[in-house]
Amino acid sequence: MIVFEFIAVALGVAAIAYLVVALVAPDRF
């Protein structure tokens, strides 16, 4: 299930990056 773990990690990183961008530049949303 290496593919599933890779997808889970990718989604986690994307979610964290999205939260950081939302906090740094809230005017873009």
N, C-alpha and C positions, 0 to 999 in steps of 0.2 A: 504493500500500500504506500509505496514511496511517492507515487503521483499524488495521492490524496493529501499526504503530509505537505508536499510542495505547494499544492493549491491552498491549503489552510494557512501556511506561512505567508504566501503571497497576499491572501485576503487580509490577514492580520496587519501586515506592513502597510497595505493600501489604506486600511481603516485608520491606522495611526497617522499616516501622512495626511489623510483628509482632515482629521481632527486638528492637526497642527496648522494646516493652511487655514481652516475655518477660524482658529483662534488668532492667528497672526493677521489675516486679511479678511475680516468679517464683512467688509463692504462689497466684496465680490459676490456674495451670496444673497 
